[in-house]
């Protein structure tokens, strides 16, 4: 409440109208163009078999990735002591919006004929109307796109209004789809765990946005810090992400041995990353103790770095090496790079996204250049003698090699994908940041609003007063049950407050 009993409100109600307007458009577009995939979600000659296969192969991994998006990312961002409710709530709405937008944007790039067995636009397609087919693969792909948006959200956490975040989500999801199509379909890069197309893109898109939105007060607010309980909730998010990351990296891999390699490599990379992050956290911290910030984030960097080449023949030892390098790089990023970016480039990174997603993502992308460049039948098909050429592992991982491509050519494709992704992220982020800055004049945060749940959450002061009252009651009860010199202590509310 404000002086005079007035309720504190946002500067405008623009976010309300924006949410309603965008959702109406999405509902109309879904009604006009989106349908169940006739091959798996509508009864057709093979729908029972194919649909059941997707449920068994894809849905368990989808569930894991879904937990990462809504629980893992959501709780990871609760480290801010005064912004936990907003972090989880805004994570939810940004995720839901990104899923809807991705379904439409990706779908319009891959429209289908009314007859699912005929390609749209071909002479055999009788229908003019384009259809967007959705199935479980669409759902998990939408979650991957959502991860990129949430990574960018972490950069601007606590300094952007709901309206600005809605704008960012719509624009970024659209650019994400375009970049992924360019990287995979035209350049020919492979990225099973989406290290390049999700982590690198999301990190540097967000960093470009926050550079445009820079305000010196971002780093001066006394609300930016964490508390014991907020750090604990954030660490719970870390554990969720750490547990399910093998599914994230394995979700995009081909089923069978490739997918199992992706899970194995991620599993051991994460373990090695934890060991390195703990060791270097204590090493670089003046007190030689573990930094909670490092434990919440750097322990996950191994999952990021190994993603691009998760399904490749890294060997278990190689995955351990990648995890260790990623953990060290992430800790050093928090300790040295993040302060440098703020001081010299005026880039305020709320969650340290560059340290968890950006730099480890670049490391993983560059490692994929090396691993793709040395790929050979001897390493990928040592035990596949007698199998058809179309079933060989090397060409399954690198499809271009089946069409006359070479390992050095694939390495070049990996490198070009990194360059193009960085360009798309930085340019797209700068443009989006300019739009968000303009939107901020309609509904934007300033001063005391930064990192403050009170900007987004109704009746927050009443909730805080209830918490204080409960804590005080508990403290009084503890004193009443205590003894001094063997005699019970006589205590009331006045004495407890005086003691405090």
BADRENKOL-690135 format. One record per residue (C-alpha): chain; x, y, z; residue number from 1. Coordinates in Angstrom, 2 decimals, always signed. Layout:
<A, <X, Y, Z>, NUM>
...
END
This chain:
<A, <+0.00, +0.00, +0.00>, 1>
<A, <+1.05, +3.60, -0.59>, 2>
<A, <+0.42, +6.70, +1.51>, 3>
<A, <-3.25, +7.36, +2.08>, 4>
<A, <-4.14, +3.69, +1.67>, 5>
<A, <-3.89, +3.77, -2.12>, 6>
<A, <-2.94, +0.53, -3.85>, 7>
<A, <+0.34, +0.67, -5.76>, 8>
<A, <-0.25, -0.04, -9.44>, 9>
<A, <+1.89, -0.32, -12.55>, 10>
<A, <+2.41, +2.79, -14.69>, 11>
<A, <-0.09, +1.47, -17.23>, 12>
<A, <-2.36, -1.41, -18.07>, 13>
<A, <-0.72, -1.96, -21.44>, 14>
<A, <+0.47, -5.44, -20.55>, 15>
<A, <-3.13, -6.53, -19.95>, 16>
<A, <-4.28, -5.41, -23.39>, 17>
<A, <-1.15, -6.83, -25.01>, 18>
<A, <-1.71, -10.28, -23.50>, 19>
<A, <-5.39, -10.32, -24.51>, 20>
<A, <-4.70, -9.00, -28.02>, 21>
<A, <-1.84, -11.43, -28.74>, 22>
<A, <-3.78, -14.39, -27.38>, 23>
<A, <-6.82, -13.59, -29.53>, 24>
<A, <-4.61, -13.51, -32.62>, 25>
<A, <-2.98, -16.82, -31.64>, 26>
<A, <-6.35, -18.50, -31.03>, 27>
<A, <-7.62, -17.35, -34.44>, 28>
<A, <-4.47, -18.53, -36.23>, 29>
<A, <-4.58, -21.89, -34.45>, 30>
<A, <-8.23, -22.30, -35.41>, 31>
<A, <-7.49, -21.53, -39.04>, 32>
<A, <-4.24, -23.39, -39.65>, 33>
<A, <-3.25, -25.83, -36.88>, 34>
<A, <-4.45, -29.44, -36.84>, 35>
<A, <-3.47, -32.75, -35.26>, 36>
<A, <-0.85, -34.56, -37.30>, 37>
<A, <-2.86, -37.04, -39.43>, 38>
<A, <+0.00, -39.54, -39.27>, 39>
<A, <+0.14, -39.79, -35.48>, 40>
<A, <-2.73, -37.91, -33.82>, 41>
<A, <-5.67, -38.66, -36.12>, 42>
<A, <-6.88, -42.11, -37.09>, 43>
<A, <-5.17, -43.17, -40.31>, 44>
<A, <-3.71, -46.47, -41.58>, 45>
<A, <-0.53, -46.21, -39.44>, 46>
<A, <-1.58, -43.67, -36.80>, 47>
<A, <-1.97, -46.21, -33.97>, 48>
<A, <+1.47, -47.69, -34.52>, 49>
<A, <+3.26, -44.40, -35.25>, 50>
<A, <+1.44, -42.49, -32.52>, 51>
<A, <+2.22, -45.17, -29.97>, 52>
<A, <+5.84, -45.12, -31.07>, 53>
<A, <+6.05, -41.39, -30.48>, 54>
<A, <+4.45, -41.73, -27.07>, 55>
<A, <+6.98, -44.35, -26.05>, 56>
<A, <+10.05, -42.74, -27.61>, 57>
<A, <+9.39, -39.02, -27.29>, 58>
<A, <+6.94, -38.36, -24.47>, 59>
<A, <+9.23, -39.47, -21.59>, 60>
<A, <+11.97, -37.12, -22.83>, 61>
<A, <+9.41, -34.39, -23.43>, 62>
<A, <+8.29, -34.68, -19.81>, 63>
<A, <+11.87, -34.24, -18.61>, 64>
<A, <+12.44, -31.20, -20.82>, 65>
<A, <+9.10, -29.74, -19.71>, 66>
<A, <+10.18, -30.03, -16.07>, 67>
<A, <+13.41, -28.23, -16.93>, 68>
<A, <+11.56, -25.36, -18.59>, 69>
<A, <+8.93, -24.70, -15.95>, 70>
<A, <+10.56, -25.92, -12.73>, 71>
<A, <+14.28, -25.87, -13.48>, 72>
<A, <+14.56, -22.48, -15.15>, 73>
<A, <+11.77, -21.04, -13.03>, 74>
<A, <+13.34, -21.85, -9.67>, 75>
<A, <+16.90, -21.18, -10.84>, 76>
<A, <+15.89, -17.54, -11.22>, 77>
<A, <+14.51, -17.18, -7.69>, 78>
<A, <+17.92, -16.22, -6.28>, 79>
<A, <+16.92, -12.55, -6.09>, 80>
<A, <+15.68, -11.99, -2.53>, 81>
<A, <+12.80, -9.67, -3.53>, 82>
<A, <+11.91, -11.10, -6.96>, 83>
<A, <+11.22, -14.81, -6.50>, 84>
<A, <+7.46, -14.68, -7.14>, 85>
<A, <+7.94, -12.56, -10.24>, 86>
<A, <+10.72, -14.81, -11.55>, 87>
<A, <+8.60, -17.97, -11.44>, 88>
<A, <+5.43, -16.21, -12.65>, 89>
<A, <+7.04, -14.41, -15.59>, 90>
<A, <+8.94, -17.59, -16.47>, 91>
<A, <+5.54, -19.28, -16.80>, 92>
<A, <+3.92, -16.69, -19.07>, 93>
<A, <+7.00, -16.25, -21.27>, 94>
<A, <+7.22, -20.03, -21.69>, 95>
<A, <+3.55, -20.43, -22.58>, 96>
<A, <+3.72, -17.59, -25.10>, 97>
<A, <+6.95, -18.88, -26.67>, 98>
<A, <+5.42, -22.33, -27.16>, 99>
<A, <+2.41, -20.87, -28.96>, 100>
<A, <+4.45, -18.51, -31.13>, 101>
<A, <+6.97, -21.22, -32.05>, 102>
<A, <+4.18, -23.58, -33.13>, 103>
<A, <+2.87, -20.97, -35.55>, 104>
<A, <+6.14, -19.55, -36.87>, 105>
<A, <+7.83, -22.93, -37.33>, 106>
<A, <+4.62, -24.32, -38.75>, 107>
<A, <+4.33, -21.61, -41.40>, 108>
<A, <+7.83, -22.54, -42.57>, 109>
<A, <+6.76, -26.20, -42.79>, 110>
<A, <+3.16, -26.22, -44.02>, 111>
<A, <+1.39, -29.41, -45.09>, 112>
<A, <-1.14, -30.39, -47.70>, 113>
<A, <-4.57, -31.60, -46.60>, 114>
<A, <-3.45, -35.05, -47.75>, 115>
<A, <-0.57, -35.86, -45.33>, 116>
<A, <+1.08, -38.14, -47.89>, 117>
<A, <+1.53, -35.36, -50.44>, 118>
<A, <+3.92, -32.42, -50.19>, 119>
<A, <+2.30, -29.01, -50.03>, 120>
<A, <+2.77, -27.06, -53.25>, 121>
<A, <+3.33, -30.15, -55.39>, 122>
<A, <+1.19, -30.94, -58.42>, 123>
<A, <-0.41, -33.79, -56.48>, 124>
<A, <-1.66, -31.51, -53.69>, 125>
<A, <-5.27, -30.61, -54.42>, 126>
<A, <-5.72, -28.24, -51.49>, 127>
<A, <-4.64, -24.60, -51.49>, 128>
<A, <-5.07, -24.10, -47.75>, 129>
<A, <-1.86, -24.71, -45.75>, 130>
<A, <-1.99, -26.78, -42.59>, 131>
<A, <+0.32, -26.84, -39.58>, 132>
<A, <+0.55, -30.38, -38.21>, 133>
<A, <+1.33, -30.75, -34.51>, 134>
<A, <+2.53, -33.82, -32.66>, 135>
<A, <+4.87, -34.69, -29.80>, 136>
<A, <+7.92, -33.68, -31.84>, 137>
<A, <+6.36, -30.24, -32.27>, 138>
<A, <+5.89, -30.00, -28.51>, 139>
<A, <+9.47, -30.87, -27.58>, 140>
<A, <+10.81, -28.58, -30.31>, 141>
<A, <+8.69, -25.76, -28.88>, 142>
<A, <+10.22, -26.40, -25.46>, 143>
<A, <+13.72, -26.10, -26.95>, 144>
<A, <+12.80, -22.74, -28.47>, 145>
<A, <+11.35, -21.68, -25.14>, 146>
<A, <+14.69, -22.43, -23.47>, 147>
<A, <+16.35, -19.81, -25.70>, 148>
<A, <+13.79, -17.21, -24.61>, 149>
<A, <+14.23, -18.08, -20.93>, 150>
<A, <+18.01, -17.78, -21.25>, 151>
<A, <+17.54, -14.22, -22.55>, 152>
<A, <+14.97, -13.63, -19.82>, 153>
<A, <+17.68, -14.46, -17.29>, 154>
<A, <+19.84, -11.61, -18.58>, 155>
<A, <+17.09, -9.01, -18.10>, 156>
<A, <+15.63, -10.55, -14.96>, 157>
<A, <+14.27, -7.90, -12.62>, 158>
<A, <+14.79, -4.92, -14.94>, 159>
<A, <+12.04, -5.36, -17.54>, 160>
<A, <+8.28, -5.03, -17.33>, 161>
<A, <+5.81, -7.73, -18.41>, 162>
<A, <+4.99, -5.77, -21.56>, 163>
<A, <+8.66, -5.60, -22.53>, 164>
<A, <+9.05, -9.33, -21.91>, 165>
<A, <+6.02, -10.12, -24.08>, 166>
<A, <+7.55, -8.12, -26.92>, 167>
<A, <+10.91, -9.84, -26.47>, 168>
<A, <+9.35, -13.31, -26.41>, 169>
<A, <+7.44, -12.84, -29.67>, 170>
<A, <+10.35, -11.31, -31.57>, 171>
<A, <+13.03, -13.64, -30.23>, 172>
<A, <+11.03, -16.79, -30.91>, 173>
<A, <+10.54, -15.70, -34.51>, 174>
<A, <+14.24, -14.93, -35.03>, 175>
<A, <+15.15, -18.19, -33.30>, 176>
<A, <+13.15, -20.20, -35.85>, 177>
<A, <+14.71, -18.34, -38.78>, 178>
<A, <+18.23, -18.83, -37.42>, 179>
<A, <+17.71, -22.53, -36.76>, 180>
<A, <+16.38, -23.09, -40.28>, 181>
<A, <+19.37, -21.27, -41.76>, 182>
<A, <+21.83, -23.19, -39.60>, 183>
<A, <+20.39, -26.67, -40.02>, 184>
<A, <+18.72, -26.63, -43.44>, 185>
<A, <+20.99, -24.32, -45.41>, 186>
<A, <+24.38, -24.45, -43.70>, 187>
<A, <+24.01, -28.11, -42.73>, 188>
<A, <+25.21, -27.87, -39.13>, 189>
<A, <+24.29, -30.55, -36.59>, 190>
<A, <+23.44, -29.67, -33.01>, 191>
<A, <+21.80, -32.50, -31.06>, 192>
<A, <+21.69, -30.64, -27.75>, 193>
<A, <+21.06, -27.23, -29.32>, 194>
<A, <+24.15, -25.69, -27.78>, 195>
<A, <+24.59, -23.35, -30.73>, 196>
<A, <+20.97, -22.67, -31.67>, 197>
<A, <+19.57, -22.40, -28.12>, 198>
<A, <+22.32, -21.54, -25.62>, 199>
<A, <+24.60, -19.35, -27.72>, 200>
<A, <+21.67, -17.67, -29.46>, 201>
<A, <+19.69, -17.06, -26.27>, 202>
<A, <+22.69, -15.79, -24.30>, 203>
<A, <+23.96, -13.25, -26.80>, 204>
<A, <+20.49, -12.16, -27.85>, 205>
<A, <+19.81, -11.31, -24.19>, 206>
<A, <+23.17, -9.60, -23.72>, 207>
<A, <+22.50, -7.41, -26.77>, 208>
<A, <+19.06, -6.51, -25.41>, 209>
<A, <+20.34, -5.57, -21.97>, 210>
<A, <+23.13, -3.46, -23.45>, 211>
<A, <+20.53, -1.29, -25.16>, 212>
<A, <+18.45, -1.14, -21.96>, 213>
<A, <+21.45, -0.32, -19.76>, 214>
<A, <+20.67, +1.80, -16.73>, 215>
<A, <+23.33, +2.55, -14.06>, 216>
<A, <+20.71, +1.86, -11.40>, 217>
<A, <+20.57, -1.82, -12.45>, 218>
<A, <+23.79, -2.48, -10.55>, 219>
<A, <+23.11, -0.11, -7.65>, 220>
<A, <+19.83, -1.50, -6.33>, 221>
<A, <+20.01, -2.98, -2.83>, 222>
<A, <+17.33, -5.49, -3.88>, 223>
<A, <+19.60, -7.24, -6.38>, 224>
<A, <+21.22, -9.45, -3.77>, 225>
<A, <+20.12, -12.86, -2.56>, 226>
<A, <+19.08, -14.28, +0.80>, 227>
<A, <+19.45, -17.69, +2.42>, 228>
<A, <+15.98, -18.83, +1.37>, 229>
<A, <+16.18, -17.38, -2.16>, 230>
<A, <+19.53, -19.09, -2.74>, 231>
<A, <+18.09, -22.36, -1.48>, 232>
<A, <+15.12, -22.19, -3.87>, 233>
<A, <+17.47, -21.34, -6.72>, 234>
<A, <+19.65, -24.33, -5.90>, 235>
<A, <+16.56, -26.54, -6.10>, 236>
<A, <+16.14, -25.29, -9.66>, 237>
<A, <+19.77, -26.18, -10.33>, 238>
<A, <+19.19, -29.75, -9.16>, 239>
<A, <+16.14, -30.12, -11.42>, 240>
<A, <+18.11, -28.88, -14.42>, 241>
<A, <+21.13, -31.03, -13.56>, 242>
<A, <+19.04, -34.19, -13.22>, 243>
<A, <+17.16, -33.82, -16.49>, 244>
<A, <+19.85, -32.29, -18.71>, 245>
<A, <+20.72, -35.64, -20.34>, 246>
<A, <+17.16, -35.72, -21.70>, 247>
<A, <+17.53, -32.19, -23.06>, 248>
<A, <+20.66, -33.12, -25.00>, 249>
<A, <+19.29, -36.50, -26.02>, 250>
<A, <+15.90, -35.21, -27.14>, 251>
<A, <+17.14, -34.07, -30.53>, 252>
<A, <+19.38, -37.07, -31.21>, 253>
<A, <+18.43, -39.97, -33.47>, 254>
<A, <+16.87, -42.83, -31.52>, 255>
<A, <+19.10, -45.78, -30.74>, 256>
<A, <+22.85, -45.68, -30.21>, 257>
<A, <+23.14, -41.96, -31.05>, 258>
<A, <+20.60, -41.00, -28.41>, 259>
<A, <+22.22, -43.26, -25.87>, 260>
<A, <+25.61, -41.64, -26.54>, 261>
<A, <+24.03, -38.23, -26.05>, 262>
<A, <+22.68, -39.26, -22.65>, 263>
<A, <+25.94, -40.92, -21.58>, 264>
<A, <+28.15, -38.04, -22.67>, 265>
<A, <+25.94, -35.48, -20.94>, 266>
<A, <+25.72, -37.55, -17.78>, 267>
<A, <+29.50, -37.76, -17.34>, 268>
<A, <+30.14, -34.22, -18.52>, 269>
<A, <+27.81, -32.91, -15.82>, 270>
<A, <+29.51, -34.99, -13.14>, 271>
<A, <+32.94, -33.75, -14.16>, 272>
<A, <+31.64, -30.19, -14.33>, 273>
<A, <+30.41, -30.37, -10.73>, 274>
<A, <+33.83, -31.49, -9.49>, 275>
<A, <+35.63, -28.73, -11.40>, 276>
<A, <+33.10, -26.05, -10.40>, 277>
<A, <+33.36, -26.88, -6.70>, 278>
<A, <+37.15, -26.95, -6.79>, 279>
<A, <+37.59, -23.70, -8.69>, 280>
<A, <+34.84, -21.96, -6.76>, 281>
<A, <+36.82, -22.46, -3.56>, 282>
<A, <+40.04, -21.61, -5.37>, 283>
<A, <+38.95, -18.19, -6.66>, 284>
<A, <+36.89, -17.19, -3.61>, 285>
<A, <+39.00, -15.20, -1.10>, 286>
<A, <+37.56, -17.16, +1.84>, 287>
<A, <+38.33, -20.47, +0.04>, 288>
<A, <+34.71, -21.46, +0.55>, 289>
<A, <+32.16, -22.44, -2.07>, 290>
<A, <+30.24, -19.60, -3.70>, 291>
<A, <+26.50, -20.28, -3.93>, 292>
<A, <+26.36, -18.36, -7.20>, 293>
<A, <+28.94, -20.72, -8.69>, 294>
<A, <+27.16, -23.82, -7.41>, 295>
<A, <+23.81, -22.66, -8.80>, 296>
<A, <+25.14, -22.07, -12.29>, 297>
<A, <+28.63, -23.33, -13.07>, 298>
<A, <+27.69, -26.90, -12.13>, 299>
<A, <+25.40, -26.94, -15.19>, 300>
<A, <+27.92, -25.65, -17.73>, 301>
<A, <+29.01, -29.17, -18.66>, 302>
<A, <+25.54, -29.89, -20.02>, 303>
<A, <+25.72, -26.78, -22.17>, 304>
<A, <+29.20, -27.40, -23.54>, 305>
<A, <+28.68, -31.04, -24.46>, 306>
<A, <+25.34, -30.49, -26.19>, 307>
<A, <+26.37, -29.90, -29.80>, 308>
<A, <+28.52, -33.00, -29.96>, 309>
<A, <+26.58, -35.05, -27.41>, 310>
<A, <+25.66, -37.73, -29.96>, 311>
<A, <+29.12, -37.78, -31.54>, 312>
<A, <+31.95, -40.17, -30.67>, 313>
<A, <+33.46, -38.10, -27.88>, 314>
<A, <+34.38, -41.12, -25.75>, 315>
<A, <+33.47, -41.05, -22.03>, 316>
<A, <+36.89, -39.60, -21.24>, 317>
<A, <+36.32, -36.81, -23.71>, 318>
<A, <+32.99, -35.93, -22.13>, 319>
<A, <+34.68, -35.70, -18.72>, 320>
<A, <+37.30, -33.35, -20.16>, 321>
<A, <+34.65, -31.13, -21.72>, 322>
<A, <+32.72, -30.98, -18.44>, 323>
<A, <+35.81, -29.97, -16.49>, 324>
<A, <+36.72, -27.23, -18.95>, 325>
<A, <+33.18, -25.90, -18.93>, 326>
<A, <+33.03, -25.81, -15.12>, 327>
<A, <+36.32, -23.94, -14.89>, 328>
<A, <+35.33, -21.50, -17.64>, 329>
<A, <+31.97, -20.78, -16.00>, 330>
<A, <+33.44, -20.10, -12.55>, 331>
<A, <+36.08, -17.79, -14.03>, 332>
<A, <+33.33, -16.05, -15.95>, 333>
<A, <+31.42, -15.25, -12.78>, 334>
<A, <+34.54, -14.18, -10.95>, 335>
<A, <+36.31, -12.13, -13.63>, 336>
<A, <+34.41, -11.74, -16.92>, 337>
<A, <+31.04, -10.60, -15.55>, 338>
<A, <+32.50, -7.64, -13.57>, 339>
<A, <+34.54, -6.70, -16.65>, 340>
<A, <+31.46, -6.66, -18.90>, 341>
<A, <+29.58, -4.46, -16.44>, 342>
<A, <+32.41, -2.01, -15.86>, 343>
<A, <+33.75, -1.67, -19.41>, 344>
<A, <+30.90, -2.60, -21.75>, 345>
<A, <+27.94, -1.56, -19.56>, 346>
<A, <+26.37, -5.01, -19.87>, 347>
<A, <+24.46, -5.94, -16.73>, 348>
<A, <+23.81, -9.69, -16.71>, 349>
<A, <+21.35, -10.43, -13.89>, 350>
<A, <+21.74, -14.23, -13.88>, 351>
<A, <+25.26, -14.52, -15.26>, 352>
<A, <+23.90, -16.03, -18.47>, 353>
<A, <+27.13, -15.40, -20.36>, 354>
<A, <+28.96, -17.57, -17.85>, 355>
<A, <+26.53, -20.50, -17.93>, 356>
<A, <+25.20, -20.44, -21.49>, 357>
<A, <+27.29, -18.03, -23.57>, 358>
<A, <+30.94, -18.97, -23.07>, 359>
<A, <+30.33, -22.71, -22.43>, 360>
<A, <+28.10, -22.67, -25.53>, 361>
<A, <+30.88, -21.19, -27.65>, 362>
<A, <+33.28, -23.75, -26.20>, 363>
<A, <+30.91, -26.56, -27.12>, 364>
<A, <+30.41, -25.18, -30.61>, 365>
<A, <+34.15, -24.98, -31.24>, 366>
<A, <+34.62, -28.52, -29.91>, 367>
<A, <+32.01, -29.69, -32.41>, 368>
<A, <+34.13, -28.15, -35.18>, 369>
<A, <+37.05, -30.29, -34.06>, 370>
<A, <+35.06, -33.49, -33.52>, 371>
<A, <+33.25, -33.15, -36.87>, 372>
<A, <+36.54, -32.48, -38.64>, 373>
<A, <+38.09, -35.76, -37.46>, 374>
<A, <+34.96, -37.92, -37.90>, 375>
<A, <+35.62, -41.16, -39.78>, 376>
<A, <+33.96, -44.53, -40.46>, 377>
<A, <+36.60, -46.16, -38.27>, 378>
<A, <+35.32, -44.34, -35.18>, 379>
<A, <+31.58, -44.34, -35.91>, 380>
<A, <+31.07, -47.68, -37.67>, 381>
<A, <+33.66, -49.95, -36.15>, 382>
<A, <+31.05, -52.58, -35.32>, 383>
<A, <+28.53, -51.98, -38.12>, 384>
<A, <+30.07, -54.26, -40.72>, 385>
<A, <+27.52, -55.83, -43.05>, 386>
<A, <+24.91, -53.13, -42.49>, 387>
<A, <+23.42, -51.13, -45.34>, 388>
<A, <+25.12, -47.82, -46.12>, 389>
<A, <+21.91, -45.99, -45.22>, 390>
<A, <+22.06, -47.38, -41.68>, 391>
<A, <+25.63, -46.38, -40.93>, 392>
<A, <+26.18, -44.22, -37.84>, 393>
<A, <+28.53, -41.70, -39.48>, 394>
<A, <+25.99, -40.61, -42.08>, 395>
<A, <+23.19, -40.65, -39.52>, 396>
<A, <+25.07, -38.11, -37.36>, 397>
<A, <+26.37, -36.13, -40.35>, 398>
<A, <+23.79, -36.47, -43.18>, 399>
<A, <+25.87, -34.27, -45.51>, 400>
<A, <+28.52, -36.99, -45.67>, 401>
<A, <+26.02, -39.29, -47.38>, 402>
<A, <+25.64, -36.77, -50.21>, 403>
<A, <+29.29, -36.33, -51.06>, 404>
<A, <+30.27, -34.12, -48.15>, 405>
<A, <+33.55, -34.42, -46.26>, 406>
<A, <+34.54, -34.21, -42.61>, 407>
<A, <+36.44, -30.91, -43.10>, 408>
<A, <+33.37, -29.57, -44.92>, 409>
<A, <+31.18, -30.52, -41.96>, 410>
<A, <+33.61, -28.80, -39.62>, 411>
<A, <+33.26, -25.64, -41.71>, 412>
<A, <+29.47, -25.93, -41.49>, 413>
<A, <+29.70, -26.11, -37.70>, 414>
<A, <+31.88, -23.00, -37.58>, 415>
<A, <+29.65, -21.05, -39.96>, 416>
<A, <+26.62, -21.94, -37.83>, 417>
<A, <+28.33, -20.38, -34.80>, 418>
<A, <+29.17, -17.20, -36.72>, 419>
<A, <+25.70, -16.84, -38.23>, 420>
<A, <+24.03, -17.55, -34.87>, 421>
<A, <+26.14, -14.90, -33.14>, 422>
<A, <+25.30, -12.39, -35.86>, 423>
<A, <+21.57, -13.16, -35.74>, 424>
<A, <+21.56, -13.01, -31.94>, 425>
<A, <+23.48, -9.73, -31.64>, 426>
<A, <+21.70, -7.89, -34.44>, 427>
<A, <+18.30, -9.28, -33.46>, 428>
<A, <+18.95, -8.49, -29.81>, 429>
<A, <+20.00, -4.91, -30.53>, 430>
<A, <+16.89, -4.27, -32.64>, 431>
<A, <+14.66, -5.94, -30.05>, 432>
<A, <+16.33, -3.91, -27.30>, 433>
<A, <+15.53, -0.68, -29.14>, 434>
<A, <+11.90, -1.74, -29.47>, 435>
<A, <+11.78, -2.71, -25.79>, 436>
<A, <+13.27, +0.63, -24.81>, 437>
<A, <+10.51, +2.39, -26.72>, 438>
<A, <+7.92, +0.11, -25.10>, 439>
<A, <+9.47, +0.97, -21.73>, 440>
<A, <+8.22, +4.53, -22.14>, 441>
<A, <+4.71, +3.10, -22.04>, 442>
<A, <+5.37, +0.53, -19.32>, 443>
<A, <+8.86, +0.28, -17.90>, 444>
<A, <+10.61, -0.17, -14.57>, 445>
<A, <+12.78, +2.41, -12.85>, 446>
<A, <+14.46, +3.09, -9.52>, 447>
<A, <+12.78, +1.17, -6.71>, 448>
<A, <+10.93, -1.02, -9.20>, 449>
<A, <+14.03, -3.02, -10.17>, 450>
<A, <+14.18, -6.53, -8.69>, 451>
<A, <+11.00, -5.82, -6.76>, 452>
<A, <+8.10, -8.26, -6.67>, 453>
<A, <+5.83, -5.38, -5.70>, 454>
<A, <+5.92, -4.21, -9.33>, 455>
<A, <+4.25, -7.42, -10.55>, 456>
<A, <+2.54, -9.15, -7.62>, 457>
<A, <-0.67, -7.95, -5.98>, 458>
<A, <-1.05, -7.62, -2.19>, 459>
<A, <+2.63, -8.36, -1.68>, 460>
<A, <+2.98, -6.18, +1.43>, 461>
<A, <+0.18, -8.14, +3.15>, 462>
<A, <+1.99, -11.38, +2.35>, 463>
<A, <+5.26, -10.00, +3.71>, 464>
<A, <+3.58, -8.81, +6.91>, 465>
<A, <+2.09, -12.28, +7.41>, 466>
<A, <+5.52, -13.87, +7.06>, 467>
<A, <+7.02, -11.46, +9.60>, 468>
<A, <+4.16, -12.11, +12.03>, 469>
<A, <+4.63, -15.88, +11.74>, 470>
<A, <+8.38, -15.56, +12.27>, 471>
<A, <+7.80, -13.38, +15.33>, 472>
<A, <+5.30, -15.84, +16.78>, 473>
<A, <+7.75, -18.68, +16.27>, 474>
<A, <+10.49, -16.71, +18.01>, 475>
<A, <+8.22, -15.98, +20.98>, 476>
<A, <+7.28, -19.66, +21.26>, 477>
<A, <+10.96, -20.62, +21.29>, 478>
<A, <+11.66, -18.19, +24.10>, 479>
<A, <+8.68, -19.42, +26.13>, 480>
<A, <+10.00, -22.95, +25.91>, 481>
<A, <+13.51, -21.97, +26.95>, 482>
<A, <+14.89, -21.96, +30.50>, 483>
<A, <+17.40, -19.77, +32.33>, 484>
<A, <+19.12, -21.23, +35.38>, 485>
<A, <+16.69, -24.15, +35.33>, 486>
<A, <+13.65, -21.86, +35.56>, 487>
<A, <+11.19, -21.10, +32.76>, 488>
<A, <+11.59, -17.69, +31.14>, 489>
<A, <+8.61, -15.35, +31.43>, 490>
<A, <+8.34, -13.60, +28.07>, 491>
<A, <+5.80, -11.55, +26.14>, 492>
<A, <+5.76, -9.67, +22.87>, 493>
<A, <+7.24, -6.53, +24.40>, 494>
<A, <+10.21, -8.28, +25.99>, 495>
<A, <+11.02, -10.21, +22.84>, 496>
<A, <+11.07, -7.03, +20.76>, 497>
<A, <+13.24, -5.25, +23.32>, 498>
<A, <+15.67, -8.15, +23.27>, 499>
<A, <+15.84, -8.02, +19.49>, 500>
END
